Amino acid sequence: MDEILQKIQAIEAEQKKRAEEDTLARYNTGRKRHKKQLAFHKCKKRNRWVFGGNRSGKTECGAVECVWLARGIHPYRKNRPNVFGWVVSPTTQVQRDVAQRKILSYLRSDWIEEIVMSSGRKDAPMSGVIDQIYVKNVFGGRSIIGFKSCEMGRERFQGSSLDFVWFDEEPPEDIYDECRMRVVDREGDVFGTMTPLKGLTFVYTRIYLNPKNDPEIWYEFMEWADNPFLSKREIALLASTMDETTLASRRYGKFCAREGLVYPEFDEDLHVIPPFDVPPAWQDTISIDPGLRNPLSAHWYAVDYDGNVYVVAEHYLAGAGVDEHAAAIHAISDRLGWKRDGRGRLEALIDAAAEAKTLSAQKSVSELFEERGILVSPLVDKELYSGIAQVKSYLSRKNNFPNLYIFSCCTNLIREFKGYFWGSGERPVKKDDHALDELRYYLMSKPQAPQPAHDAELERDKQKRIRRLRKGRWTS
């Protein structure tokens, strides 16, 4: 009997030890949940980034993602056996002190088959530098979590086929590109968690601005207030020690050169909303900035009963002729059920430059559009500084609400807002501003709110709800 009791006690002791070690089982459970960490894990896209302040919880979600993938127990993705992934840190010291420590904290000892050290003892891996951890995969076999540091140089990142790469902080661009190639064979993922302290690097340009509209790119900003395990007192104490620029990056995970932005008021979480069916009474007009080699930009604008402006659709294309542009504008208008005159023609604003005729053309761009059923008006106010001031007034948060909302499908307008900077001579840099130009033309036309009909009570209620819309959330 004593022998049986001893075995039971040994089993219970082992169960208790494993429960205490199983940090992963307690991750994001209980009363407090880190919602943005969960959004990162649930996202199915293959190039995911968290731009987070220090202590916002960004590194935790990167480490958990690696362990879930290696173990084959990811709750939101298709799991695989024999997973091979890399954890990439800026230096071996950062690897030792941050990434590998986090990985080990979420790996139970009975899940680890072997640890291969670059330096130090494998019976004390926390104090050394790990090369690889062999992890037992629930499908059988084993997975490998390898560790790399950027100081090794790009050549040390060649050759392997990988299921995932986690960038713990921002890598050099050549190493990022090399790692992207490593996941192609297995259709794997890359994900990064970083505090953007280096300014407007390639991550800002290629990930945040996403100029090629890569559908696999996803990002989220994560700040101290998003972390439910940080006390308000601690947040206030940390914030009191930092200037505004430092606070932007270290608390909010924002890129540091916002002082050079023409529209620092623009906030994706506030101004960008999911598309909805716009009531016909709200439809106003189309605005066009023409281009041949440069992109032609056209957007469809609506105004609600309170004068709020909605940018509801986008056509943005370079290197095409008037025929192709006109056909696309008609097709989008048909899809939206956009208003037409009695002869089936659309109306639009257009840059006055479209009135000019070149030596090689007998007709102006305006005339060509009109022949294709789009009546364009060149009577737009192009004064730059007044137009910028007008856009800023629509972006401003009066009573916590802006007067300009952009549907998330208008990706090029959103990208231009994020990358429009002041240059020399107190003028914006004349680059990637085609959508912003025709937005200015439209807002300078002083759009008017429609008069609601007496029988439009349902539409008015819908409009009020829309004004309370936040990204991914309705407020009743």
C-alpha positions in Angstrom: 0.0 0.0 0.0 2.8 2.4 0.9 4.4 1.7 -2.5 1.1 2.6 -4.3 0.8 5.8 -2.2 4.3 6.8 -3.1 3.6 6.3 -6.8 0.4 8.4 -6.6 2.3 11.1 -4.7 5.1 11.0 -7.4 2.5 11.3 -10.2 0.7 14.2 -8.4 4.1 15.9 -7.8 4.9 15.5 -11.5 1.5 16.9 -12.5 2.0 19.9 -10.2 5.4 20.5 -11.6 4.1 20.4 -15.2 1.2 22.6 -14.4 3.5 25.2 -12.8 5.8 24.9 -15.9 3.0 25.2 -18.4 3.1 29.0 -18.9 1.6 28.4 -22.3 -1.6 27.0 -20.9 -2.1 30.3 -19.0 -1.3 32.6 -21.9 -4.2 35.0 -22.6 -6.7 33.0 -20.4 -8.7 34.1 -17.5 -10.4 37.5 -16.8 -7.7 39.6 -18.4 -7.1 39.1 -22.2 -4.7 41.0 -24.4 -7.0 41.5 -27.4 -4.3 42.7 -29.8 -2.2 39.7 -29.1 -5.1 37.5 -30.0 -5.8 39.5 -33.2 -2.2 38.8 -34.2 -2.5 35.1 -33.6 -5.9 34.8 -35.4 -4.7 36.7 -38.5 -4.3 34.2 -41.4 -2.0 36.4 -43.5 1.6 35.3 -44.1 3.5 38.5 -43.4 2.4 39.9 -40.0 3.9 42.7 -37.9 3.3 44.1 -34.5 4.7 47.7 -34.0 4.6 48.0 -30.3 6.0 50.1 -27.5 8.3 48.6 -24.9 6.4 46.4 -22.4 3.3 46.4 -24.7 3.2 42.6 -24.9 4.6 42.3 -28.5 7.5 39.9 -27.7 5.2 37.6 -25.8 3.0 37.0 -28.8 6.0 36.4 -31.1 7.4 33.7 -28.7 4.0 32.0 -28.2 3.5 31.9 -32.0 6.8 30.1 -32.4 6.0 27.5 -29.7 2.5 26.9 -31.0 3.8 26.3 -34.5 6.7 24.1 -33.4 4.5 22.0 -31.2 1.8 21.7 -33.8 -0.9 23.1 -31.5 -1.7 26.5 -33.0 -5.4 27.1 -32.2 -6.0 29.3 -35.3 -3.9 27.9 -38.1 -3.4 24.6 -39.9 -0.7 22.7 -38.0 2.1 20.7 -39.5 4.5 18.0 -38.3 8.3 18.5 -38.3 8.2 22.3 -38.4 11.4 24.2 -38.9 11.6 27.9 -38.0 14.1 30.7 -37.2 14.1 33.3 -34.5 16.1 36.3 -35.7 17.4 38.9 -33.2 19.6 42.0 -33.8 22.5 40.5 -31.8 23.4 37.4 -29.9 23.1 39.3 -26.6 19.6 40.4 -27.5 18.8 36.8 -28.5 20.1 35.5 -25.1 18.4 38.1 -23.0 15.1 38.4 -24.8 14.0 36.0 -27.6 15.4 32.7 -26.3 14.4 33.5 -22.7 10.8 34.0 -23.9 10.8 30.9 -26.0 12.1 28.8 -23.1 9.6 30.3 -20.7 6.8 28.9 -22.9 8.4 25.5 -23.5 7.7 22.8 -20.9 10.8 20.7 -20.2 9.1 17.5 -21.3 8.4 19.1 -24.7 12.1 19.6 -25.3 14.0 16.7 -26.9 17.4 18.4 -27.1 19.1 21.8 -27.0 22.2 22.5 -29.1 24.3 25.4 -27.8 26.4 27.9 -29.7 28.1 28.8 -26.4 27.4 27.8 -22.8 26.0 24.7 -21.2 22.8 23.0 -22.4 21.9 22.2 -18.8 21.7 26.0 -18.2 20.6 27.3 -21.6 19.3 30.6 -20.3 22.8 31.8 -19.5 24.3 30.8 -22.9 23.5 31.3 -26.6 21.3 28.6 -28.1 21.8 27.4 -31.7 18.7 25.1 -32.0 16.0 23.7 -29.8 14.5 20.3 -30.9 10.8 20.3 -29.9 8.5 17.3 -29.7 5.7 17.8 -32.2 2.3 16.4 -31.3 2.0 14.8 -34.8 5.1 12.8 -34.0 8.7 13.5 -35.1 10.3 16.7 -34.0 10.4 20.4 -34.8 13.4 22.7 -34.8 13.5 26.3 -33.5 16.8 27.8 -34.7 18.3 31.1 -33.5 20.0 33.6 -35.7 21.5 37.1 -35.1 21.7 39.8 -37.7 25.3 40.5 -36.9 26.1 37.2 -38.6 25.5 38.8 -42.0 23.2 37.9 -44.9 25.3 34.9 -46.0 24.5 33.0 -42.9 20.8 33.1 -43.7 21.0 31.2 -47.0 20.1 27.7 -47.8 17.4 26.5 -45.5 13.7 25.9 -46.3 11.6 27.2 -43.4 8.0 27.1 -42.1 8.4 30.4 -40.2 10.7 33.3 -39.4 10.1 35.5 -36.3 12.0 38.8 -36.4 12.4 39.9 -32.8 13.0 43.6 -33.5 13.8 45.1 -36.9 16.3 43.3 -39.2 18.4 44.8 -42.0 16.6 44.8 -45.3 18.9 42.3 -47.0 18.4 39.8 -44.2 14.6 40.3 -44.3 14.7 39.6 -48.1 16.8 36.5 -47.6 14.4 35.2 -44.9 11.4 35.8 -47.2 13.1 33.5 -49.7 13.6 30.8 -47.1 9.8 30.4 -46.5 8.8 30.2 -50.2 9.2 26.4 -50.6 7.0 25.5 -47.6 4.6 28.4 -48.1 5.6 29.5 -44.6 5.1 32.7 -42.6 7.3 35.7 -41.6 6.2 37.8 -38.6 7.9 40.6 -36.7 7.5 42.3 -33.4 9.4 45.5 -33.0 9.6 49.0 -31.5 10.3 51.3 -34.5 13.3 53.3 -33.1 15.3 53.6 -36.4 13.1 56.1 -38.2 11.6 55.6 -41.6 13.4 52.4 -42.7 12.3 49.8 -45.2 9.8 48.4 -42.7 8.0 51.8 -42.8 8.1 51.9 -46.6 7.5 48.2 -47.5 5.3 47.1 -44.7 3.5 50.1 -43.2 3.0 52.0 -46.5 2.7 48.7 -48.5 3.0 50.5 -51.8 2.4 47.3 -53.8 -0.8 46.5 -51.9 0.5 43.1 -51.0 -2.6 41.3 -49.7 -0.5 39.1 -47.3 0.8 42.1 -45.3 -0.9 42.8 -42.0 0.2 45.0 -39.1 -1.1 46.2 -35.8 0.1 49.0 -33.4 0.3 47.9 -29.8 0.7 50.3 -26.9 1.0 50.2 -23.1 -2.8 50.6 -22.6 -3.4 47.5 -24.7 -1.5 45.4 -22.2 -4.0 44.5 -19.4 -1.2 43.4 -17.1 0.4 46.9 -16.9 -1.0 49.1 -14.1 -2.3 52.6 -14.9 0.1 53.9 -12.2 3.1 52.3 -14.0 2.0 53.7 -17.3 1.7 57.2 -15.9 5.1 56.9 -14.3 6.8 55.7 -17.5 5.1 58.4 -19.6 6.2 61.2 -17.3 9.8 60.5 -18.0 9.7 60.7 -21.8 9.4 63.5 -24.3 6.7 63.5 -27.0 8.9 61.9 -29.8 10.3 59.2 -27.5 6.8 58.5 -26.2 5.4 58.0 -29.7 7.8 55.2 -30.4 8.3 53.6 -26.9 4.7 53.8 -25.8 2.7 53.7 -29.0 5.0 51.9 -31.3 4.7 54.7 -33.9 7.4 55.5 -36.4 9.5 58.4 -35.2 9.4 61.0 -38.0 5.7 62.0 -37.6 6.8 65.7 -37.3 7.5 65.7 -41.0 4.1 64.4 -42.0 1.8 66.8 -43.8 -1.2 65.1 -42.1 -0.1 63.8 -38.7 -3.8 64.0 -37.7 -4.5 61.0 -39.9 -5.1 57.9 -37.8 -6.0 54.6 -39.5 -7.9 53.3 -36.4 -10.1 56.4 -36.5 -10.5 57.5 -40.1 -10.5 54.1 -41.9 -13.7 52.0 -41.6 -15.1 48.9 -43.2 -17.2 49.5 -46.3 -21.0 49.6 -46.0 -23.9 50.2 -48.4 -24.1 54.0 -48.8 -27.7 55.3 -49.0 -28.4 56.8 -52.5 -29.2 60.2 -50.9 -25.6 60.5 -49.7 -24.0 60.1 -53.1 -22.2 63.3 -54.1 -19.6 63.1 -56.9 -16.4 61.6 -58.3 -13.1 63.4 -58.2 -10.3 62.7 -60.7 -6.6 63.5 -60.9 -5.6 62.5 -64.4 -2.4 60.8 -65.4 -0.9 58.8 -68.2 2.5 57.5 -67.2 1.6 58.6 -63.6 -1.4 57.0 -62.0 -4.8 58.4 -62.6 -6.6 58.6 -59.3 -10.4 58.7 -58.9 -12.5 58.4 -55.8 -16.2 58.3 -55.2 -17.4 60.7 -52.4 -20.6 60.6 -50.3 -21.9 63.0 -47.7 -24.2 62.1 -44.8 -26.9 64.3 -43.3 -24.4 65.8 -40.8 -21.9 66.8 -43.5 -19.5 63.9 -42.8 -17.6 62.9 -45.9 -17.1 59.2 -46.9 -14.6 58.0 -49.5 -16.3 54.9 -50.7 -14.4 53.5 -53.7 -11.2 53.9 -55.6 -9.8 53.6 -59.1 -6.0 54.0 -59.2 -4.0 53.0 -62.3 -0.9 54.1 -64.2 0.0 53.6 -67.8 -3.5 53.3 -69.2 -5.4 55.4 -71.7 -8.7 57.2 -71.4 -10.7 54.3 -72.7 -9.5 51.9 -70.0 -9.9 54.5 -67.2 -13.4 55.5 -68.4 -14.5 51.8 -68.6 -13.2 51.2 -65.0 -15.0 54.3 -63.7 -18.3 53.2 -65.3 -17.9 49.6 -64.0 -17.3 50.8 -60.4 -20.2 53.2 -60.7 -22.4 50.4 -61.8 -21.4 48.2 -58.9 -22.1 51.1 -56.5 -25.4 52.0 -58.1 -24.0 55.5 -58.5 -26.3 58.3 -59.7 -26.3 59.4 -63.3 -28.1 62.1 -65.2 -31.1 61.6 -67.5 -28.8 60.5 -70.3 -26.9 58.0 -68.2 -23.8 60.1 -67.8 -21.6 60.4 -64.7 -20.4 63.7 -63.2 -16.9 64.3 -61.8 -14.5 67.0 -60.8 -11.1 66.9 -62.6 -7.8 68.8 -62.4 -8.0 71.9 -64.6 -4.8 70.6 -66.4 -7.2 68.1 -68.2 -8.5 71.0 -70.3 -5.2 71.5 -72.1 -4.5 70.1 -75.5 -1.1 68.8 -76.5 0.5 69.2 -79.9 -0.1 65.5 -80.7 -3.8 65.5 -79.6 -6.8 67.2 -81.1 -8.9 66.9 -78.0 -8.3 67.5 -74.3 -8.5 64.8 -71.6 -11.8 66.5 -70.5 -13.3 66.2 -73.9 -12.2 62.5 -74.2 -13.9 61.7 -70.9 -17.1 63.5 -71.9 -17.3 61.5 -75.1 -17.2 58.4 -72.9 -20.1 59.5 -70.7 -18.3 61.2 -67.9 -19.0 64.9 -67.6 -16.0 66.4 -65.9 -15.8 69.9 -64.4 -12.4 71.5 -64.3 -13.6 74.3 -61.9 -11.6 73.1 -59.0 -9.6 75.2 -56.4 -6.0 73.9 -56.6 -4.5 76.3 -54.0 -2.2 74.0 -52.1 -2.0 75.5 -48.6 -5.7 76.3 -48.3 -6.5 72.8 -49.6 -4.2 71.2 -47.0 -5.8 73.2 -44.3 -9.3 72.1 -45.5 -8.2 68.4 -45.4 -6.8 68.9 -41.9 -10.1 70.4 -40.8 -12.0 67.3 -41.9 -9.5 65.0 -40.2 -9.7 66.9 -36.9 -11.5 65.2 -34.0 -14.4 67.5 -33.1 -16.3 65.9 -30.2 -14.0 62.8 -30.7 -15.4 62.3 -34.3 -13.7 63.4 -37.5 -15.6 64.6 -40.5 -13.8 62.4 -43.0 -14.0 58.6 -43.2 -12.3 56.4 -45.8 -13.4 52.9 -46.7 -10.7 50.3 -46.2 -10.8 49.4 -49.9 -9.3 52.7 -50.8 -5.8 51.4 -50.2 -3.8 53.9 -52.3 -5.4 57.0 -50.7 -4.6 55.5 -47.2 -1.0 54.8 -48.3 -0.6 58.3 -49.5 -1.8 59.8 -46.3 0.8 57.8 -44.4 3.7 58.8 -46.6 3.1 62.4 -47.5 5.9 64.6 -46.1 7.0 68.2 -46.1 10.1 68.8 -48.2 12.3 71.9 -48.7 10.8 75.3 -49.2 7.8 74.5 -46.9 6.1 72.5 -49.7 5.2 68.8 -49.6 7.4 66.4 -51.5 5.8 66.1 -54.9 5.6 62.3 -54.9 2.8 59.8 -54.5 0.2 62.5 -54.0 -2.3 61.8 -56.8 -5.1 60.6 -54.6 -4.5 63.4 -52.1 -4.6 66.0 -54.8 -8.1 65.0 -56.0 -9.2 64.7 -52.3 -8.2 68.3 -51.9 -10.1 69.3 -55.0 -13.2 67.7 -53.7 -13.1 69.0 -50.2 -12.3 72.5 -51.5 -15.6 72.3 -53.5 -17.3 72.6 -50.0 -19.6 69.6 -50.2 -23.0 70.1 -48.7 -25.0 67.7 -46.6 -28.2 66.4 -48.3 -31.5 67.3 -46.8 -33.1 64.2 -45.3 -36.6 63.2 -46.5 -39.4 62.9 -43.9 -39.6 59.2 -44.6 -35.8 58.6 -44.1 -35.8 57.8 -40.4 -34.3 54.4 -40.9 -31.5 55.9 -42.9 -30.8 58.5 -40.3 -30.6 55.9 -37.6 -28.2 53.9 -39.8 -26.1 57.0 -40.3 -25.8 57.7 -36.6 -24.6 54.2 -36.0 -22.1 54.5 -38.7 -20.6 57.6 -37.1 -20.0 55.5 -34.0 -18.2 52.9 -36.0 -14.7 52.1 -35.0 -12.4 49.7 -36.8 -13.8 46.3 -36.3 -16.3 47.4 -33.6 -19.9 48.7 -33.4 -21.2 50.7 -30.5 -24.8 50.3 -29.7 
